[in-house]
Amino acid sequence: MARPIVNIKKPVLSEEEKNTQKLDQLKSELAQNADGISDTIKLLQELHDSGILEAVQALVEAKEKVTKIALGQLTRPPVTNTINNAMAMAEAVSDIDPAMTKKLVSSLSNGLQKAEEGLQKDEKVGLLDLYKAMNDPDINRAIGFGLNLLKGMGEGLKK
């Protein structure tokens, strides 16, 4: 009967054989991806010719200085205030009903058109005209909206 194999010897490759295997594998990968590699080389040459590659290389080499400058700029009070204001506005806008926003923007657009027409007429408005305008349902609705808007703003400012 044969003896069981208890000792397996793996072939030990010399450094030269390892390098040869790596080169063979690299050649195979190059052959499989020849089009992509060719396009990459063309792209690199274009970037080099235009000076962009050199600028990117300088930027990468100066990454610590660039990072310090960028962080210094981002932590300036005007920038942080802008970021905080944008976040507060985004939060406030998220509470508003989109249908109401659409209606308000549409009404504002219509109001701007009417205001432009009024400017073209260049008519003088007197106190009696204002009194008569109060009876116009559209104007009365807008004034009521404005008064309620001011009331809500006042309540909000109290908090």
C-alpha positions as CSV (number, residue, x, y, z in Angstrom):
1,M,0.0,0.0,0.0
2,A,1.1,3.5,-0.7
3,R,1.9,5.9,2.0
4,P,-0.3,9.1,2.4
5,I,1.2,12.3,1.2
6,V,2.0,14.4,4.2
7,N,4.4,16.9,2.8
8,I,3.5,19.0,-0.2
9,K,6.3,21.0,-1.8
10,K,5.1,24.1,-3.6
11,P,7.3,25.2,-6.4
12,V,9.4,28.2,-5.3
13,L,9.8,30.7,-8.0
14,S,12.9,32.7,-8.4
15,E,12.7,36.5,-8.5
16,E,13.3,36.4,-12.3
17,E,10.4,33.9,-12.8
18,K,8.1,36.1,-10.7
19,N,8.9,39.1,-12.8
20,T,8.4,37.1,-16.0
21,Q,5.0,36.0,-14.8
22,K,4.1,39.6,-13.9
23,L,5.2,40.8,-17.3
24,D,3.2,38.1,-19.1
25,Q,0.1,39.0,-17.1
26,L,0.7,42.7,-17.9
27,K,1.1,42.0,-21.6
28,S,-2.2,40.0,-21.5
29,E,-4.0,42.9,-19.8
30,L,-2.5,45.4,-22.3
31,A,-3.7,43.3,-25.2
32,Q,-7.2,43.0,-23.7
33,N,-7.5,46.8,-23.0
34,A,-5.6,48.2,-26.0
35,D,-8.3,50.6,-27.1
36,G,-8.8,52.1,-23.6
37,I,-5.1,52.4,-23.0
38,S,-4.6,54.1,-26.4
39,D,-7.4,56.6,-25.6
40,T,-5.9,57.3,-22.2
41,I,-2.5,58.0,-23.7
42,K,-4.1,60.4,-26.2
43,L,-6.0,62.1,-23.4
44,L,-2.8,62.4,-21.3
45,Q,-1.0,63.9,-24.3
46,E,-3.7,66.5,-24.8
47,L,-3.7,67.4,-21.1
48,H,0.1,67.7,-21.3
49,D,0.0,69.8,-24.5
50,S,-2.6,72.2,-23.0
51,G,-0.7,72.6,-19.7
52,I,-3.5,71.2,-17.7
53,L,-1.5,68.1,-16.7
54,E,1.3,70.3,-15.3
55,A,-1.2,72.4,-13.3
56,V,-2.9,69.3,-11.9
57,Q,0.5,67.9,-11.0
58,A,1.5,71.1,-9.2
59,L,-1.8,71.1,-7.4
60,V,-1.3,67.6,-6.2
61,E,2.2,68.3,-5.1
62,A,1.0,71.4,-3.2
63,K,-2.0,69.6,-1.7
64,E,-1.2,70.5,1.9
65,K,-0.9,74.2,1.1
66,V,-4.0,74.1,-1.1
67,T,-6.0,72.3,1.6
68,K,-5.0,74.9,4.2
69,I,-6.0,77.8,1.9
70,A,-9.3,76.2,1.0
71,L,-10.1,75.4,4.7
72,G,-9.1,78.9,5.6
73,Q,-11.5,80.4,3.0
74,L,-14.3,78.0,4.0
75,T,-14.1,78.9,7.7
76,R,-14.3,82.7,7.1
77,P,-17.4,84.2,8.8
78,P,-19.0,85.4,5.6
79,V,-18.8,81.8,4.1
80,T,-20.1,80.1,7.3
81,N,-22.9,82.7,7.5
82,T,-23.9,82.0,3.9
83,I,-23.9,78.2,4.6
84,N,-25.9,78.6,7.8
85,N,-28.4,81.0,6.0
86,A,-28.8,78.6,3.1
87,M,-29.5,75.7,5.5
88,A,-32.0,77.8,7.5
89,M,-33.7,78.9,4.3
90,A,-33.9,75.3,3.0
91,E,-35.5,74.2,6.3
92,A,-38.0,77.1,6.1
93,V,-38.9,76.4,2.5
94,S,-39.4,72.7,3.3
95,D,-42.2,73.7,5.7
96,I,-44.1,75.6,2.9
97,D,-46.8,73.8,1.0
98,P,-45.6,73.5,-2.7
99,A,-49.1,74.2,-4.0
100,M,-49.1,77.5,-2.0
101,T,-45.7,78.4,-3.3
102,K,-46.8,77.8,-6.9
103,K,-49.9,79.9,-6.4
104,L,-48.0,82.7,-4.8
105,V,-45.3,82.8,-7.5
106,S,-48.0,82.7,-10.2
107,S,-49.9,85.6,-8.5
108,L,-46.7,87.5,-8.1
109,S,-46.0,87.1,-11.9
110,N,-49.5,88.3,-12.7
111,G,-49.1,91.2,-10.3
112,L,-45.9,92.3,-11.9
113,Q,-47.5,92.3,-15.3
114,K,-50.4,94.5,-14.0
115,A,-47.8,96.8,-12.4
116,E,-45.9,97.1,-15.6
117,E,-49.2,98.0,-17.4
118,G,-49.9,100.6,-14.8
119,L,-46.5,102.1,-15.2
120,Q,-47.1,102.4,-19.0
121,K,-50.4,104.4,-18.4
122,D,-48.5,106.7,-16.0
123,E,-51.8,107.7,-14.2
124,K,-51.8,109.7,-11.0
125,V,-53.4,107.8,-8.1
126,G,-55.3,109.9,-5.5
127,L,-56.9,109.1,-2.1
128,L,-60.3,108.6,-3.8
129,D,-58.8,106.1,-6.2
130,L,-57.3,104.2,-3.2
131,Y,-60.7,104.2,-1.5
132,K,-62.4,102.9,-4.6
133,A,-59.7,100.2,-5.0
134,M,-60.6,98.9,-1.5
135,N,-64.0,97.8,-3.0
136,D,-62.2,95.8,-5.8
137,P,-62.3,92.1,-4.7
138,D,-58.9,91.3,-6.1
139,I,-57.2,94.2,-4.4
140,N,-59.1,93.5,-1.2
141,R,-58.0,89.9,-1.3
142,A,-54.3,90.9,-1.8
143,I,-54.5,93.5,1.0
144,G,-56.0,90.8,3.3
145,F,-53.3,88.4,2.3
146,G,-50.7,91.0,3.1
147,L,-52.2,91.9,6.4
148,N,-52.3,88.2,7.4
149,L,-48.8,87.7,6.2
150,L,-47.6,90.6,8.4
151,K,-49.6,89.2,11.3
152,G,-48.0,85.8,11.0
153,M,-44.5,87.4,10.6
154,G,-45.1,89.4,13.8
155,E,-46.1,86.3,15.7
156,G,-43.0,84.6,14.4
157,L,-40.8,87.5,15.4
158,K,-42.2,87.3,18.9
159,K,-40.8,83.8,19.5
